[in-house]
Structures are given as structure tokens and as C-alpha cells.
Amino acid sequence: MTVAVPHSTGLNRPVQMPPPLACDSHMHIFDPRFAPSPHWTRQPPDAPVAAYRLLQQRLGTQRAVVVTPSTYGTDNACTLDALAQLGDSARGVAVVAHDVGDAELDLLAARGVCGLRVNFVTPQSWGKTTQQMLTTLAGKVQRLGWHIQVFVHPEQLVQLASVLAALPVPLVVDHLGRIDPAEGTRGLAYDALRRLLDGGNTWVKLSGAYMRSTVHGPSYADTLPLGRALVRAAPERLVWGSDWPHTTEVPGSVNDADLVDLLAAWAVTPATLERILVDNPAHLYGF
């Protein structure tokens, strides 16, 4: 019997269950044992590893990528604790300051971190995120074979396109680039994202569909053209993430099984679905 999962509405399972070793490549852990950064004013959810494991059971995913949320600033203790609990079936994406030293990066690498997130959208503990910070951090992690993950507004994707294309490490673009589904493939943001994809060094997270959808669940049907266009453009460099526990949304408004079903609708074929859920994350995150 399927049990209720905190921060995920409904009890249904995906219509098409994910294949073995499927990876949720973008989720967050919030544990009350770890204090939020002083810059963060909102109350974080209670979303520990034990609750996330219930989601894995419901969705049929086995691997996960824990992304340090803005809530904790540059303190990755909660993420590292989650990685220790989840073991080799998990990898981490950390948040660090621009002046991070090699010793801290090496420690993070030893604990399962394989990338850094640079966030241009939500409040950060250092204040404004700059282009210089992005390029500085990319240079620092090149020796480790890590990637840089960016969370940007569509207009920032356009503005930063040349900088992003020149990064010396793989680039991962969060949450469909926050492209408006109403604009879809017809706007400047998609053009910029497509050029990055065509360059061969960029990945996209098929996640956060609800952030810009006006149709909402269960279908999120307005995102279908955009999602399918990305699948056609670069099926070998796409990963999927639940974005659990959905801190950008009204509590109780997201059914994670719907998000898996949406991915299946984007992917169209079972072979492509397996590629996005298993093969691609294994390559990007080193499973």
C-alpha cells in the first residue's frame, strides 16, 4: 500500500514506473538539526532523509542528487549529512563562496559532492551573484572534474550565454532555464539554451515545470512543446529532478507522480525515458 509522502500530495504511483537505478537528479534535504543561514527569512520545511525515502519508494527511484538549498547559505553540513545517510546511491551539489579554498573543495569531493550550484534567482548569503563568481568557481573545480549548475532567469540565460559557453567545465542549467511555456521554443531564452546544448558541454534539468506552468498539475500540458523540443535537441544531456520538497510552491499543490508522468510525456519513448533517468545521470554524476 502506498503511504503518504510529506510535501507531496496524492497517493498514486507513476503510470509508467521508472526503470531500475532511476535517478532523481534534483532534490533538497531540510533537517531541523541544521540552522538556516542568517540571510534566510522564510521558515524551512521539515524534509529529512527519512521523508525523502518514502518518496523514493512511491516513485520507484533509487538514486538521488542532493542540492544544497539557498536556505543554508554556504553551509553544506545538511547536504553532507544526507549523503552519509543515503550512501553511494547519492551525489551532492554544494554551494560555496567565491573564495572557497582547495581544502574545502577536496573535503566536499571526498563526501560525494561532484558539482557546485551558482544561483542568480533566489537570495544568497553573499548578496548578489555575479558573472565573476561564476567563472571563478568554474576555474576552481576544473581540476576535480566537477560541473557547474546554474539557476537563472531566462533573460539572464540570454545575457550570460557567451560566459556560460566559455566555462571550462560541464554546465548544468536548472529547471528548464525557467523558460515561460507560453513562449516555449519561440523566444530568445530557448535560442540561447539551444546554442549551449548544441555546443556539447551543456546539460539541462527537466525539472521545476510548475514554476512557470499556467496549466498546473496533473498534466502541466503547456510545458509539453518545450520539454519535447529539448528531448529532440539533446536526449544524451538531459536529467530529471523532482525538486522535492517543492519550496517554491503552495504546500500540498505538487503530486510527484504527476511529475514522473510528465517526464514520460516529454520523453515519448521508454528508451529515451531510461536514458534520461539512468544513463545520463550515471555519466554526469559518476554513479
C-alpha positions in Angstrom: 0.0 0.0 0.0 1.3 3.4 -0.9 1.8 5.7 2.1 1.5 9.5 2.2 4.8 11.3 1.5 5.4 14.7 3.2 5.4 17.6 0.8 3.9 15.5 -2.0 0.1 15.3 -2.5 -1.7 12.3 -3.6 -1.1 8.5 -3.1 -0.8 7.4 -6.7 2.3 6.0 -8.3 3.5 6.9 -11.8 1.6 5.4 -14.6 4.9 4.3 -16.1 7.2 3.3 -13.3 10.8 4.4 -13.7 13.4 1.7 -14.7 15.9 0.2 -12.2 18.5 2.7 -11.0 16.5 5.7 -12.0 17.9 8.9 -10.5 16.1 12.0 -9.1 18.8 14.5 -10.1 17.5 17.5 -8.2 16.1 17.4 -4.6 16.8 19.1 -1.3 17.0 18.0 2.3 15.9 20.3 5.1 16.7 19.0 8.6 15.8 20.9 11.7 19.1 19.8 13.3 20.8 22.3 10.9 20.2 26.0 11.4 19.3 28.2 8.4 21.7 30.9 7.2 21.0 34.3 8.9 20.1 35.8 5.5 17.2 33.4 5.1 13.9 34.8 6.4 11.4 32.0 5.5 10.7 29.0 7.7 12.3 26.0 6.0 10.2 22.8 5.7 10.9 19.7 7.8 12.1 17.4 5.0 14.6 15.0 6.3 16.1 11.9 4.6 13.6 9.6 6.1 10.7 11.5 4.4 12.6 11.5 1.1 13.0 7.8 1.3 9.2 7.5 1.3 9.1 9.4 -1.9 11.7 7.1 -3.5 9.5 4.1 -2.6 6.5 5.7 -4.1 8.1 6.8 -7.3 10.5 3.9 -7.8 13.7 5.9 -8.0 16.9 4.6 -6.4 19.5 7.3 -6.9 19.4 10.9 -5.9 21.3 14.2 -6.2 21.1 16.3 -3.1 21.4 20.0 -3.9 22.2 22.4 -1.1 19.3 24.9 -0.9 19.8 28.7 -0.6 18.3 28.3 2.9 21.7 27.1 4.3 23.9 29.7 2.6 27.3 28.2 2.1 26.9 25.7 4.9 26.7 22.3 3.3 26.5 20.3 6.6 22.9 19.3 6.0 23.7 18.0 2.5 26.8 16.1 3.6 24.8 14.5 6.4 22.2 13.4 3.9 24.8 12.0 1.6 26.2 10.0 4.5 22.7 8.6 5.2 22.0 7.8 1.5 25.3 6.3 0.8 26.7 5.5 -2.7 23.3 5.9 -4.3 23.5 9.7 -3.8 25.7 12.5 -5.0 25.8 16.1 -3.9 25.8 19.6 -5.4 27.2 22.2 -3.0 27.0 25.9 -2.6 30.2 27.7 -1.7 31.6 31.3 -1.5 33.8 32.7 -4.4 36.9 32.5 -2.2 36.5 28.8 -1.3 39.8 27.0 -0.8 41.1 23.8 -2.3 41.0 22.1 1.1 37.2 22.6 1.5 36.5 21.5 -2.1 38.6 18.4 -1.6 36.6 17.6 1.6 33.4 18.0 -0.3 34.6 15.7 -3.0 35.5 13.1 -0.5 32.0 13.2 0.8 30.2 12.7 -2.5 29.9 16.2 -3.9 30.5 16.5 -7.7 29.3 20.0 -8.6 28.6 23.5 -7.4 25.4 25.4 -7.8 25.5 29.1 -8.7 22.2 30.7 -8.1 21.2 34.0 -9.8 17.5 33.8 -8.8 16.9 33.4 -5.0 18.6 35.4 -2.2 22.1 34.2 -1.4 24.1 34.7 1.8 26.8 36.7 0.0 24.3 39.1 -1.7 24.3 39.5 -5.4 25.7 36.6 -7.5 28.0 37.9 -10.2 29.4 36.7 -13.5 32.8 36.9 -12.0 31.8 34.5 -9.2 30.6 32.0 -11.8 33.8 32.0 -13.8 36.0 32.0 -10.6 34.2 28.9 -9.2 34.3 27.1 -12.6 38.1 27.6 -12.7 38.5 26.2 -9.1 36.6 23.0 -9.7 38.0 22.1 -13.1 40.8 20.0 -11.5 38.2 17.9 -9.7 36.2 17.1 -12.9 33.1 18.7 -11.4 30.3 20.6 -13.2 28.7 24.0 -12.5 25.0 24.1 -12.1 23.2 27.5 -12.7 19.8 28.7 -11.7 19.0 31.7 -13.8 16.0 33.7 -15.1 15.5 33.4 -18.9 16.8 36.9 -19.5 19.9 36.1 -17.5 20.4 33.0 -19.6 20.5 35.3 -22.7 22.8 37.8 -21.1 25.2 35.2 -19.8 25.2 32.9 -22.8 28.7 33.7 -24.0 30.1 33.4 -20.5 28.3 30.1 -20.0 29.5 28.7 -23.3 33.1 29.5 -22.3 33.1 27.7 -19.0 35.9 25.1 -18.7 33.7 22.6 -17.0 30.3 21.0 -17.9 27.4 23.3 -17.4 24.0 22.2 -16.0 21.0 24.5 -16.4 18.4 24.2 -13.7 14.6 23.9 -14.1 14.2 24.2 -17.9 16.0 27.5 -17.8 12.8 28.9 -16.2 11.6 29.4 -19.8 8.0 30.5 -20.0 6.0 27.7 -21.6 3.8 30.3 -23.3 6.9 31.4 -25.2 8.4 27.9 -25.4 10.8 27.5 -28.3 10.0 30.8 -29.9 11.9 33.2 -27.7 15.5 34.4 -27.1 15.9 32.2 -24.0 15.3 29.0 -25.9 17.6 30.1 -28.7 20.4 30.7 -26.1 19.7 27.4 -24.4 19.7 25.6 -27.7 23.0 27.1 -28.8 24.5 26.0 -25.5 23.1 22.5 -26.0 24.5 22.4 -29.5 27.9 23.3 -28.1 28.1 19.9 -26.5 29.1 21.0 -23.0 25.7 21.8 -21.5 23.1 19.7 -19.7 19.5 20.7 -18.8 17.5 19.5 -15.8 14.0 18.6 -16.8 12.6 19.8 -13.5 10.5 22.6 -11.9 7.8 22.5 -14.7 5.4 24.0 -12.2 7.4 27.2 -11.7 6.1 28.7 -15.0 3.2 26.5 -16.0 -0.2 28.1 -16.0 -2.0 24.8 -16.6 -0.6 23.2 -13.5 -1.0 19.5 -12.5 -1.7 16.9 -13.2 -0.8 17.4 -16.8 1.3 20.6 -17.0 0.3 20.4 -20.6 1.6 23.8 -21.6 5.2 22.5 -21.0 4.9 19.7 -23.5 6.3 21.6 -26.5 9.3 22.9 -24.6 10.1 19.6 -22.9 9.8 17.6 -26.1 11.9 20.1 -28.0 14.7 19.7 -25.5 14.4 15.9 -25.7 14.7 16.1 -29.5 17.7 18.5 -29.3 19.9 16.7 -26.8 18.5 13.5 -25.3 22.0 12.5 -24.2 22.4 15.5 -22.0 19.2 15.7 -20.0 18.5 14.7 -16.5 15.3 14.8 -14.4 14.6 16.0 -10.9 11.6 16.1 -8.6 12.7 19.4 -6.9 11.1 17.9 -3.7 10.1 19.3 -1.2 8.8 22.0 -3.7 9.6 25.0 -1.6 8.6 27.4 -4.4 5.1 26.1 -4.5 2.0 26.3 -2.3 2.2 23.4 0.2 0.1 20.4 -0.9 0.0 21.5 -4.5 2.5 19.2 -6.1 2.0 15.5 -6.8 5.4 14.0 -7.6 3.9 11.0 -9.5 2.4 13.6 -11.9 6.0 14.9 -12.5 7.2 11.5 -13.4 4.3 11.1 -15.8 5.1 14.5 -17.3 8.7 13.3 -17.9 7.3 10.2 -19.7 5.2 12.5 -21.9 8.3 14.7 -22.7 10.5 11.6 -23.4 7.8 9.9 -25.5 9.6 6.5 -25.7 10.7 4.1 -22.9 14.2 4.0 -24.3 14.5 7.8 -24.0 13.0 7.8 -20.5 15.6 5.3 -19.4 18.3 7.4 -20.9 17.2 10.5 -19.0 16.7 8.6 -15.7 19.5 6.1 -15.7 22.3 6.5 -18.3 22.6 10.3 -18.3 22.8 10.8 -14.6 25.2 7.9 -14.3 27.5 9.7 -16.6 27.1 13.2 -15.2 27.3 12.3 -11.5 29.6 9.3 -11.6 27.3 6.6 -10.4 
